[in-house]
Amino acid sequence: VMTINLMVRGTTVPPLRPGHRRLLTVSGLAGVGYSLSWIAGLAVPAPSPGFGASGTEIVAALSGHGPAVAAQFALTEGLPAAGIAVIAVALARTARRSGSTAAARFALVAGLAAAVISALQFGLGLALTATSAPGPAHLLFTSVDRLDGVKMLALAVLGAAAATMIALPRWLRWTGIALAVAITCSGLVYLLLIAPLAAAAGPALVLLLAFMTGCGIMTGMTAGPRER
């Protein structure tokens, strides 16, 4: 393998060590980027009406906060959609290399479905920021919440599929199991809009960020040179 030394203003930049090259993979960057995007999105000071809010309440809450709401949707739904797709493909390849064709199929289908739903939520979120009529606002807001529930159930399948992949480290497989259980409960809460249990999404989100970051890094480190 040829090593290329870059010359920057007369200074030689040393080549990356093999361990560093394994970390700088598409799936590794996608996993880290997924968590950073979510953390940045949660830090955006945007209003979030609760379950059961009327159309009038939703419009009043979001009024004047269009840019912040759009930025939050971009960081929590738009960019993460790409991360989910990349990690789902990486997990499917990892499973196929170890002979787990069923796990590969479930991971790919569930992950890509979750990615498509996340992208759809981003589009609906942008439409919501441009809506001032209570009726359409209520429909869009409720649709985003219910789609969140469907997406969580798809991510639960992704976590369960990863839990069966012997190529992944044990701690990551256990994280997949915990994620599958926690995010299934959270998904049902969002799908059925059960307001008193909305706080159940907190632990599921923490597990999801750990799982996606871990899967991105580990699948990149175990992939072959061409896949990396």
VMD Tcl script that draws the C-alpha trace (Angstrom):
set ca {
  {0.00 0.00 0.00}
  {1.47 3.30 -1.06}
  {1.80 6.01 1.59}
  {1.28 9.58 0.46}
  {2.88 12.31 2.52}
  {1.13 15.67 2.17}
  {3.23 18.79 2.06}
  {1.51 21.75 3.72}
  {3.55 24.94 3.63}
  {6.78 22.99 3.66}
  {5.75 20.77 6.60}
  {5.35 17.05 6.14}
  {2.11 15.68 7.57}
  {2.66 12.10 8.83}
  {0.38 9.43 7.35}
  {-2.50 8.06 9.40}
  {-1.78 4.96 11.44}
  {-3.86 1.82 10.61}
  {-6.00 2.26 13.73}
  {-6.84 5.81 12.75}
  {-7.72 4.76 9.21}
  {-10.18 2.20 10.61}
  {-11.93 4.92 12.61}
  {-12.18 7.29 9.64}
  {-14.65 5.15 7.71}
  {-17.97 6.09 6.17}
  {-19.95 4.07 8.71}
  {-17.82 5.32 11.61}
  {-18.32 8.95 10.64}
  {-22.03 8.28 10.08}
  {-22.39 6.80 13.57}
  {-20.61 9.68 15.29}
  {-22.37 12.23 13.08}
  {-25.76 10.70 13.93}
  {-25.29 11.32 17.65}
  {-23.76 14.77 17.19}
  {-26.62 15.81 14.93}
  {-29.22 14.67 17.48}
  {-27.43 16.41 20.35}
  {-27.22 19.62 18.33}
  {-30.90 19.32 17.41}
  {-31.95 18.94 21.03}
  {-29.92 22.04 21.89}
  {-31.92 24.19 19.45}
  {-34.34 26.37 21.46}
  {-37.47 25.38 19.55}
  {-40.97 24.93 21.06}
  {-42.46 21.44 21.14}
  {-46.22 21.15 21.73}
  {-47.21 18.02 23.60}
  {-49.47 15.15 22.61}
  {-53.08 16.20 22.36}
  {-52.36 19.85 21.55}
  {-55.04 21.43 19.37}
  {-54.31 22.99 16.01}
  {-54.68 26.46 17.48}
  {-52.23 25.65 20.28}
  {-49.72 24.22 17.82}
  {-49.86 27.29 15.57}
  {-49.54 29.61 18.57}
  {-46.56 27.68 19.97}
  {-44.65 27.57 16.68}
  {-45.48 31.12 15.60}
  {-42.29 33.17 15.21}
  {-40.06 30.13 15.68}
  {-40.04 28.83 12.09}
  {-36.24 28.88 11.54}
  {-35.55 27.18 14.89}
  {-38.16 24.48 14.29}
  {-36.84 23.87 10.76}
  {-33.28 23.59 12.09}
  {-34.38 21.13 14.75}
  {-36.17 18.95 12.20}
  {-33.08 19.03 9.97}
  {-30.80 17.94 12.82}
  {-33.07 15.30 14.37}
  {-34.78 13.89 11.27}
  {-33.12 15.07 8.06}
  {-29.40 14.41 8.65}
  {-30.01 11.31 10.85}
  {-31.92 9.71 7.95}
  {-28.66 9.44 6.01}
  {-26.87 8.06 9.06}
  {-29.48 5.35 9.59}
  {-29.23 4.27 5.94}
  {-25.42 4.06 6.01}
  {-25.33 2.09 9.26}
  {-28.10 -0.27 8.10}
  {-26.10 -1.13 4.97}
  {-22.93 -1.57 7.04}
  {-24.70 -3.90 9.49}
  {-26.15 -5.93 6.61}
  {-22.68 -6.38 5.11}
  {-21.26 -7.37 8.49}
  {-23.99 -9.97 8.94}
  {-23.47 -11.41 5.45}
  {-19.73 -11.83 6.03}
  {-20.50 -13.98 9.08}
  {-23.16 -16.00 7.23}
  {-26.19 -14.44 8.98}
  {-28.28 -13.80 5.89}
  {-31.56 -13.49 7.80}
  {-30.10 -10.88 10.17}
  {-28.66 -9.03 7.18}
  {-32.04 -8.94 5.47}
  {-33.89 -7.72 8.57}
  {-31.25 -5.08 9.33}
  {-31.27 -3.73 5.79}
  {-35.06 -3.60 5.37}
  {-35.75 -2.19 8.85}
  {-32.92 0.34 8.67}
  {-33.82 1.64 5.23}
  {-37.50 1.85 6.24}
  {-36.53 3.91 9.30}
  {-34.35 6.16 7.11}
  {-37.19 6.79 4.65}
  {-39.61 7.59 7.50}
  {-37.09 9.98 9.06}
  {-36.68 11.81 5.74}
  {-40.47 11.98 5.40}
  {-40.74 13.46 8.90}
  {-38.22 16.11 7.90}
  {-40.37 17.07 4.92}
  {-43.52 17.19 7.02}
  {-41.70 19.27 9.62}
  {-40.72 21.85 7.02}
  {-44.33 21.96 5.82}
  {-45.43 22.46 9.43}
  {-43.21 25.52 9.83}
  {-44.90 27.11 6.80}
  {-48.44 26.38 7.99}
  {-50.56 28.90 9.90}
  {-53.94 27.17 9.58}
  {-54.89 25.17 12.71}
  {-56.38 22.21 10.79}
  {-53.38 21.41 8.58}
  {-50.98 22.19 11.44}
  {-52.70 19.64 13.69}
  {-52.65 17.02 10.92}
  {-48.97 17.57 10.16}
  {-47.91 17.61 13.80}
  {-49.86 14.46 14.64}
  {-48.54 12.72 11.54}
  {-44.94 13.45 12.55}
  {-45.56 12.00 16.02}
  {-47.25 8.85 14.73}
  {-44.54 8.33 12.12}
  {-42.03 8.63 14.95}
  {-43.71 5.62 16.53}
  {-43.47 3.59 13.31}
  {-39.82 4.60 12.90}
  {-39.04 3.51 16.45}
  {-40.56 0.09 15.82}
  {-38.39 -0.24 12.70}
  {-35.32 0.72 14.75}
  {-36.31 -1.91 17.32}
  {-36.08 -4.53 14.54}
  {-32.68 -3.11 13.57}
  {-31.48 -3.43 17.17}
  {-32.80 -6.98 17.48}
  {-31.13 -7.97 14.21}
  {-27.80 -6.53 15.37}
  {-28.12 -8.46 18.65}
  {-27.85 -11.72 16.68}
  {-24.68 -10.75 14.80}
  {-21.74 -12.62 16.30}
  {-19.35 -10.37 14.39}
  {-20.27 -7.49 16.70}
  {-18.79 -7.22 20.22}
  {-20.89 -8.56 23.08}
  {-21.51 -5.15 24.67}
  {-22.95 -3.87 21.40}
  {-25.23 -6.90 21.01}
  {-26.57 -6.36 24.53}
  {-27.11 -2.69 23.68}
  {-29.13 -3.84 20.67}
  {-31.34 -5.98 22.91}
  {-31.88 -3.14 25.40}
  {-32.64 -0.77 22.54}
  {-35.17 -3.16 21.00}
  {-37.10 -3.38 24.27}
  {-36.94 0.30 25.23}
  {-37.68 1.76 21.81}
  {-40.57 -0.65 21.22}
  {-42.27 0.74 24.34}
  {-41.49 4.29 23.26}
  {-42.70 3.59 19.72}
  {-46.07 2.39 20.96}
  {-46.40 5.53 23.09}
  {-45.83 7.75 20.06}
  {-47.88 5.65 17.67}
  {-50.88 5.73 20.02}
  {-50.15 9.26 21.30}
  {-50.24 8.27 24.98}
  {-49.40 11.64 26.54}
  {-48.76 10.48 30.18}
  {-46.00 8.11 28.98}
  {-44.21 10.54 26.65}
  {-41.18 10.64 28.97}
  {-40.49 6.99 28.07}
  {-38.65 8.21 24.97}
  {-35.73 9.53 27.05}
  {-33.98 6.22 27.88}
  {-34.72 4.89 24.40}
  {-33.00 7.89 22.80}
  {-29.87 7.45 24.94}
  {-29.68 3.78 23.97}
  {-30.28 4.65 20.32}
  {-27.40 7.14 20.21}
  {-25.05 4.65 21.88}
  {-26.16 1.87 19.54}
  {-25.87 3.86 16.31}
  {-22.48 5.29 17.23}
  {-21.17 1.90 18.32}
  {-22.46 0.13 15.21}
  {-21.00 2.77 12.94}
  {-17.54 2.55 14.49}
  {-17.42 -1.24 14.91}
  {-18.70 -2.10 11.43}
  {-16.13 0.28 9.98}
  {-13.29 -1.26 11.99}
  {-14.18 -4.82 10.97}
  {-14.86 -4.03 7.30}
  {-12.45 -4.86 4.51}
  {-10.36 -2.14 2.82}
  {-12.78 -1.71 -0.11}
  {-15.82 -1.42 2.21}
  {-14.04 1.10 4.43}
}
mol new
graphics top color blue
foreach p $ca { graphics top sphere $p radius 0.5 }
foreach p [lrange $ca 0 end-1] q [lrange $ca 1 end] { graphics top cylinder $p $q radius 0.2 }
display resetview
